[in-house]
Amino acid sequence: MKIIGELINASRKVIGTAIENQDREAIQKVASDQFENGADFIDVNAGIFVDKEADHLKWLVSSVQEVVDAPCCIDSPDPQAIEAALSLHKGTAMINSISLEKDRCDALLPIVAGTDLKVVALCMSDEGMPQTVEDRMKIADELVNKLLQKNVLIDNIYVDPLVQPIATKDDFGVEFINAVEEIMTTFEGIHTICGLSNISYGLPERKFLNQTFMTMAIAKGLDAAIVNPLDKRMMANIIAAEALAGKDSFCTNYLKAFRAKKFEF
Protein backbone atom coordinates (compact mmCIF):
# COMPACT_ATOMS: atom_id res chain seq x y z
CA MET A 1 0.00 0.00 0.00
CA LYS A 2 1.14 3.52 -0.83
CA ILE A 3 1.04 5.82 2.19
CA ILE A 4 0.62 9.55 1.68
CA GLY A 5 1.57 11.40 4.86
CA GLU A 6 -1.17 13.92 5.59
CA LEU A 7 0.35 16.10 8.29
CA ILE A 8 1.77 19.05 6.31
CA ASN A 9 -1.59 20.69 5.80
CA ALA A 10 -2.01 24.41 6.41
CA SER A 11 -5.46 23.85 7.91
CA ARG A 12 -3.66 22.39 10.94
CA LYS A 13 -2.84 25.37 13.15
CA VAL A 14 0.72 24.30 13.92
CA ILE A 15 1.48 23.86 10.21
CA GLY A 16 -0.26 27.06 9.16
CA THR A 17 1.85 28.97 11.68
CA ALA A 18 5.06 27.27 10.50
CA ILE A 19 4.28 28.20 6.88
CA GLU A 20 3.45 31.78 7.79
CA ASN A 21 6.70 32.11 9.76
CA GLN A 22 8.71 30.25 7.11
CA ASP A 23 9.85 27.86 9.84
CA ARG A 24 11.72 25.43 7.63
CA GLU A 25 13.01 23.36 10.55
CA ALA A 26 9.50 22.68 11.85
CA ILE A 27 8.22 21.59 8.42
CA GLN A 28 11.26 19.42 7.81
CA LYS A 29 10.81 17.68 11.16
CA VAL A 30 7.21 16.75 10.28
CA ALA A 31 8.29 15.56 6.83
CA SER A 32 11.16 13.46 8.21
CA ASP A 33 9.02 11.92 10.94
CA GLN A 34 6.40 10.84 8.41
CA PHE A 35 8.97 9.42 5.99
CA GLU A 36 10.73 7.48 8.73
CA ASN A 37 7.40 5.97 9.77
CA GLY A 38 6.43 4.67 6.36
CA ALA A 39 5.18 7.52 4.15
CA ASP A 40 5.83 7.00 0.43
CA PHE A 41 4.63 10.51 -0.48
CA ILE A 42 4.53 13.66 1.64
CA ASP A 43 1.35 15.66 1.13
CA VAL A 44 1.87 19.43 1.00
CA ASN A 45 -1.09 21.79 1.32
CA ALA A 46 -1.08 25.58 1.66
CA GLY A 47 -4.72 26.09 0.77
CA ILE A 48 -5.57 28.59 3.50
CA PHE A 49 -3.15 31.10 1.97
CA VAL A 50 -5.19 31.82 -1.14
CA ASP A 51 -3.16 34.77 -2.45
CA LYS A 52 0.20 33.21 -1.60
CA GLU A 53 -0.57 29.53 -2.18
CA ALA A 54 1.79 29.09 -5.15
CA ASP A 55 4.77 30.62 -3.34
CA HIS A 56 4.05 28.65 -0.17
CA LEU A 57 3.69 25.37 -2.07
CA LYS A 58 7.06 25.95 -3.74
CA TRP A 59 8.59 26.65 -0.34
CA LEU A 60 7.01 23.50 1.12
CA VAL A 61 8.21 21.26 -1.71
CA SER A 62 11.72 22.68 -1.46
CA SER A 63 11.79 22.34 2.32
CA VAL A 64 10.49 18.77 2.32
CA GLN A 65 12.76 17.49 -0.43
CA GLU A 66 15.85 18.97 1.21
CA VAL A 67 15.57 16.36 3.95
CA VAL A 68 13.37 13.57 2.58
CA ASP A 69 14.12 11.33 -0.40
CA ALA A 70 10.48 11.00 -1.36
CA PRO A 71 8.07 12.66 -3.78
CA CYS A 72 5.39 15.09 -2.70
CA CYS A 73 1.66 14.88 -3.12
CA ILE A 74 0.78 18.41 -4.22
CA ASP A 75 -2.57 19.13 -2.67
CA SER A 76 -4.38 21.98 -4.44
CA PRO A 77 -7.20 22.52 -6.96
CA ASP A 78 -5.37 25.60 -8.31
CA PRO A 79 -3.53 24.77 -11.57
CA GLN A 80 -1.17 27.75 -11.24
CA ALA A 81 -0.16 26.72 -7.73
CA ILE A 82 0.40 23.14 -8.89
CA GLU A 83 2.54 24.23 -11.86
CA ALA A 84 4.59 26.46 -9.57
CA ALA A 85 5.26 23.58 -7.17
CA LEU A 86 6.05 21.17 -10.01
CA SER A 87 8.65 23.58 -11.40
CA LEU A 88 11.10 22.61 -8.66
CA HIS A 89 9.82 19.20 -7.58
CA LYS A 90 12.31 16.33 -7.83
CA GLY A 91 11.00 13.01 -9.09
CA THR A 92 7.43 12.06 -9.91
CA ALA A 93 4.87 13.99 -7.91
CA MET A 94 1.27 13.10 -7.14
CA ILE A 95 -1.47 15.65 -7.85
CA ASN A 96 -4.34 15.81 -5.37
CA SER A 97 -6.80 16.11 -7.01
CA ILE A 98 -8.71 16.29 -10.25
CA SER A 99 -12.48 15.77 -10.26
CA LEU A 100 -15.34 15.80 -12.75
CA GLU A 101 -16.30 19.32 -11.68
CA LYS A 102 -16.02 21.13 -15.02
CA ASP A 103 -13.87 24.10 -14.04
CA ARG A 104 -11.49 21.98 -12.01
CA CYS A 105 -11.29 19.25 -14.65
CA ASP A 106 -10.72 21.65 -17.54
CA ALA A 107 -7.98 23.46 -15.63
CA LEU A 108 -6.06 20.40 -14.44
CA LEU A 109 -6.30 18.06 -17.43
CA PRO A 110 -3.73 20.03 -19.48
CA ILE A 111 -1.25 19.86 -16.58
CA VAL A 112 -1.35 16.08 -16.19
CA ALA A 113 -1.81 15.25 -19.89
CA GLY A 114 0.99 13.11 -21.31
CA THR A 115 3.03 13.24 -18.10
CA ASP A 116 4.16 10.59 -15.66
CA LEU A 117 2.48 12.37 -12.75
CA LYS A 118 0.42 10.33 -10.31
CA VAL A 119 -3.13 11.69 -10.25
CA VAL A 120 -5.81 11.45 -7.56
CA ALA A 121 -9.15 11.25 -9.39
CA LEU A 122 -11.83 12.35 -6.94
CA CYS A 123 -15.37 11.06 -7.45
CA MET A 124 -17.01 14.46 -7.35
CA SER A 125 -18.98 16.23 -10.07
CA ASP A 126 -20.99 19.40 -10.51
CA GLU A 127 -24.00 17.37 -9.42
CA GLY A 128 -22.51 17.10 -5.93
CA MET A 129 -21.27 14.28 -3.71
CA PRO A 130 -22.04 10.72 -4.79
CA GLN A 131 -24.30 8.69 -2.50
CA THR A 132 -24.14 5.17 -3.92
CA VAL A 133 -21.76 2.78 -5.63
CA GLU A 134 -23.57 3.53 -8.89
CA ASP A 135 -23.07 7.28 -8.46
CA ARG A 136 -19.36 6.78 -7.84
CA MET A 137 -18.92 4.40 -10.77
CA LYS A 138 -20.59 6.82 -13.17
CA ILE A 139 -18.18 9.59 -12.18
CA ALA A 140 -15.16 7.27 -12.07
CA ASP A 141 -15.87 5.89 -15.54
CA GLU A 142 -16.05 9.34 -17.14
CA LEU A 143 -13.10 10.75 -15.21
CA VAL A 144 -10.82 7.77 -15.82
CA ASN A 145 -11.60 7.81 -19.53
CA LYS A 146 -10.84 11.55 -19.73
CA LEU A 147 -7.46 10.90 -18.15
CA LEU A 148 -6.70 7.94 -20.40
CA GLN A 149 -7.59 10.01 -23.46
CA LYS A 150 -5.01 12.54 -22.30
CA ASN A 151 -2.36 9.79 -22.18
CA VAL A 152 -2.26 9.40 -18.42
CA LEU A 153 -1.25 5.82 -17.69
CA ILE A 154 -3.81 3.66 -15.87
CA ASP A 155 -1.12 2.78 -13.31
CA ASN A 156 -0.80 6.49 -12.46
CA ILE A 157 -4.49 6.98 -11.69
CA TYR A 158 -5.64 6.78 -8.07
CA VAL A 159 -9.43 6.94 -7.85
CA ASP A 160 -10.83 8.39 -4.63
CA PRO A 161 -14.46 7.20 -4.21
CA LEU A 162 -14.96 9.89 -1.55
CA VAL A 163 -15.44 8.96 2.10
CA GLN A 164 -18.45 10.53 3.82
CA PRO A 165 -19.35 10.37 7.54
CA ILE A 166 -21.49 7.46 8.67
CA ALA A 167 -22.98 9.74 11.35
CA THR A 168 -25.00 11.38 8.57
CA LYS A 169 -26.08 8.22 6.69
CA ASP A 170 -25.87 4.61 7.84
CA ASP A 171 -24.66 3.11 4.57
CA PHE A 172 -21.96 5.62 3.62
CA GLY A 173 -19.24 3.26 4.83
CA VAL A 174 -20.58 0.25 2.97
CA GLU A 175 -21.18 2.24 -0.22
CA PHE A 176 -17.60 3.48 -0.13
CA ILE A 177 -15.89 0.13 0.36
CA ASN A 178 -18.13 -1.56 -2.21
CA ALA A 179 -17.20 1.20 -4.65
CA VAL A 180 -13.52 0.46 -4.01
CA GLU A 181 -14.09 -3.17 -4.97
CA GLU A 182 -16.08 -2.24 -8.06
CA ILE A 183 -13.47 0.24 -9.27
CA MET A 184 -10.58 -2.17 -8.75
CA THR A 185 -12.48 -4.89 -10.61
CA THR A 186 -13.67 -2.71 -13.49
CA PHE A 187 -10.44 -0.87 -14.32
CA GLU A 188 -7.59 -3.35 -14.50
CA GLY A 189 -4.33 -1.86 -13.26
CA ILE A 190 -5.89 1.15 -11.55
CA HIS A 191 -5.45 2.21 -7.92
CA THR A 192 -7.84 3.43 -5.24
CA ILE A 193 -7.06 5.97 -2.56
CA CYS A 194 -8.86 7.94 0.12
CA GLY A 195 -8.54 10.43 2.92
CA LEU A 196 -10.17 8.07 5.34
CA SER A 197 -10.73 10.05 8.54
CA ASN A 198 -13.96 11.71 7.38
CA ILE A 199 -15.76 8.40 7.97
CA SER A 200 -15.80 9.03 11.75
CA TYR A 201 -16.66 12.73 11.74
CA GLY A 202 -18.99 13.65 14.61
CA LEU A 203 -18.47 10.39 16.51
CA PRO A 204 -16.44 9.46 19.62
CA GLU A 205 -13.29 7.32 19.47
CA ARG A 206 -12.57 8.45 15.92
CA LYS A 207 -9.17 6.77 15.70
CA PHE A 208 -10.70 3.39 16.53
CA LEU A 209 -13.35 3.76 13.82
CA ASN A 210 -10.77 4.94 11.28
CA GLN A 211 -8.47 2.01 12.00
CA THR A 212 -11.28 -0.52 11.68
CA PHE A 213 -12.58 1.06 8.48
CA MET A 214 -9.11 0.93 6.96
CA THR A 215 -8.91 -2.84 7.38
CA MET A 216 -12.34 -3.23 5.76
CA ALA A 217 -11.31 -1.06 2.80
CA ILE A 218 -8.06 -2.96 2.29
CA ALA A 219 -10.02 -6.21 2.18
CA LYS A 220 -11.99 -4.72 -0.73
CA GLY A 221 -8.86 -3.67 -2.61
CA LEU A 222 -7.86 -0.19 -1.37
CA ASP A 223 -4.16 0.17 -2.14
CA ALA A 224 -3.30 3.76 -1.17
CA ALA A 225 -4.34 6.07 1.65
CA ILE A 226 -3.81 9.61 2.86
CA VAL A 227 -3.20 9.04 6.57
CA ASN A 228 -1.08 9.99 9.56
CA PRO A 229 1.97 7.67 9.47
CA LEU A 230 2.69 8.54 13.10
CA ASP A 231 -0.49 6.73 14.15
CA LYS A 232 1.20 3.46 15.09
CA ARG A 233 -1.99 1.46 15.45
CA MET A 234 -3.22 2.63 12.04
CA MET A 235 0.05 1.63 10.40
CA ALA A 236 0.01 -1.73 12.21
CA ASN A 237 -3.57 -2.33 11.05
CA ILE A 238 -2.54 -1.60 7.47
CA ILE A 239 0.34 -4.07 7.62
CA ALA A 240 -1.81 -6.79 9.22
CA ALA A 241 -4.75 -6.20 6.87
CA GLU A 242 -2.57 -6.48 3.79
CA ALA A 243 -1.15 -9.78 5.05
CA LEU A 244 -4.65 -11.13 5.76
CA ALA A 245 -5.92 -9.94 2.36
CA GLY A 246 -3.20 -11.86 0.52
CA LYS A 247 -1.28 -8.72 -0.49
CA ASP A 248 1.92 -9.51 1.39
CA SER A 249 3.83 -12.37 -0.23
CA PHE A 250 4.80 -14.94 2.43
CA CYS A 251 3.90 -12.25 5.03
CA THR A 252 7.27 -10.61 4.38
CA ASN A 253 6.21 -7.10 5.37
CA TYR A 254 4.35 -8.37 8.40
CA LEU A 255 7.39 -10.28 9.67
CA LYS A 256 9.69 -7.33 8.96
CA ALA A 257 7.37 -5.05 10.95
CA PHE A 258 7.27 -7.56 13.81
CA ARG A 259 11.05 -7.70 13.97
CA ALA A 260 11.18 -3.90 13.97
CA LYS A 261 8.77 -3.94 16.96
CA LYS A 262 6.11 -1.97 15.06
CA PHE A 263 3.37 -3.85 16.87
CA GLU A 264 4.40 -2.58 20.27
CA PHE A 265 2.28 0.36 21.43
C-alpha angles and dihedrals in degrees: 000000000000112000120206110196108227103192103096094077120133091218087073105086096224091052095043089054092047091052093047091050093042088235098174094175093057093049092046091051091055091046093049093046091053094046093048090052097053110283114150093187130025113221114220120194129172096163098136090064096070098171094041101033096114094051092045093049090052090050091049094049091048093047095048097046092049089070107019127063093212137096123254129240102224105215112200140102090213111101093201092053091048093050090049092052093045091054091076102022116123117220128355113332129202119231117217106221154005120161138178091260100122101230093044094044095047091049098047103038093075090052096054097034113120093355133117092237119135109239130203106213107202118206095232129118139175086270089068136243118349117244104189141034088257092054091051094046092051091055094041093051094053095041096047091049091050089054094046090050088056090054097255107152117243089233089060095055119096111186116208109201089195121249116231128187117271088211087075099043128013098222100045091102095049093044090053098049092043088052089053090055093046093049094048090049097045100046109047112214096015127125134224126215139171146179091235106188095082089075091077099041112143095014133103123251091027095173091057092051092046093051093049093046091051092058090050092050093048090053087058093050108273106158105175135038141182101225145137106273090197090067096097096191091050092051091046090051090052092051093047094044093052091051092049092046092055094251097118112071110229087346089281096153092043093053092045090052091048092053090048088054093240091146094062113099 
